[in-house]
């Protein structure tokens, strides 16, 4: 199964095909901030759920955008060849 073309392969961390270095660092920073906010900061549960939802949404949208840009780049390469 080719995970590069399916939506299942988008969320696979550690592959250099999908993520650039800056994007991967930003995602890891978001994860660390969300874990710190949820576990170590004393706040209402509703705010913690909101933080986690926002972080998950940002990570998901960044991975989709990265995948779309990579596929557009491959399409342009195929059209030029």
VMD Tcl script that draws the C-alpha trace (Angstrom):
set ca {
  {0.00 0.00 0.00}
  {1.37 3.40 -0.96}
  {0.88 5.65 2.06}
  {2.13 8.70 0.17}
  {-1.13 8.95 -1.78}
  {-3.61 8.05 0.97}
  {-4.90 10.12 3.87}
  {-3.69 7.44 6.32}
  {-0.08 8.35 5.62}
  {-0.52 12.04 6.36}
  {-0.30 11.73 10.12}
  {2.80 9.52 10.12}
  {5.43 11.42 12.06}
  {9.08 10.99 11.31}
  {8.87 10.79 7.55}
  {10.74 13.47 5.67}
  {8.34 13.09 2.73}
  {5.47 14.90 4.42}
  {7.06 17.30 6.87}
  {9.66 19.95 6.44}
  {12.04 20.59 9.29}
  {10.36 23.83 10.31}
  {6.87 22.32 10.21}
  {7.95 19.32 12.25}
  {9.63 21.54 14.86}
  {6.51 23.71 15.09}
  {4.30 20.66 15.57}
  {6.54 19.30 18.31}
  {6.54 22.69 20.03}
  {2.73 22.80 19.87}
  {2.55 19.35 21.39}
  {4.89 20.27 24.23}
  {3.00 23.47 24.99}
  {-0.34 21.67 25.01}
  {0.95 18.90 27.29}
  {2.45 21.49 29.64}
  {-0.79 23.47 29.69}
  {-2.94 20.42 30.31}
  {-0.82 18.70 32.94}
  {0.96 21.43 34.87}
  {-1.20 24.56 34.78}
  {-4.11 24.83 37.16}
  {-7.12 25.93 35.10}
  {-10.67 24.85 34.38}
  {-11.15 21.62 32.43}
  {-13.05 23.46 29.72}
  {-9.99 25.60 28.94}
  {-7.79 22.51 28.83}
  {-10.13 20.82 26.36}
  {-10.18 23.99 24.27}
  {-6.37 24.16 24.18}
  {-6.10 20.53 23.12}
  {-8.78 20.98 20.43}
  {-7.06 24.05 18.99}
  {-3.63 22.37 18.98}
  {-5.02 19.23 17.34}
  {-6.78 21.31 14.69}
  {-3.62 23.29 13.92}
  {-1.50 20.14 13.63}
  {-4.08 18.42 11.42}
  {-4.41 21.44 9.10}
  {-0.62 21.82 8.83}
  {-0.22 18.18 7.85}
  {-2.95 18.45 5.22}
  {-1.41 21.65 3.82}
  {2.01 20.03 3.72}
  {0.63 16.98 1.92}
  {-1.21 19.14 -0.64}
  {1.91 21.21 -1.34}
  {3.99 18.07 -1.79}
  {1.47 16.60 -4.22}
  {1.34 19.87 -6.19}
  {5.12 19.82 -6.40}
  {5.07 16.24 -7.70}
  {2.37 17.16 -10.23}
  {4.45 20.08 -11.52}
  {7.48 17.80 -11.87}
  {5.43 15.29 -13.85}
  {4.02 18.00 -16.12}
  {7.50 19.36 -16.87}
  {8.87 15.91 -17.73}
}
mol new
graphics top color blue
foreach p $ca { graphics top sphere $p radius 0.5 }
foreach p [lrange $ca 0 end-1] q [lrange $ca 1 end] { graphics top cylinder $p $q radius 0.2 }
display resetview
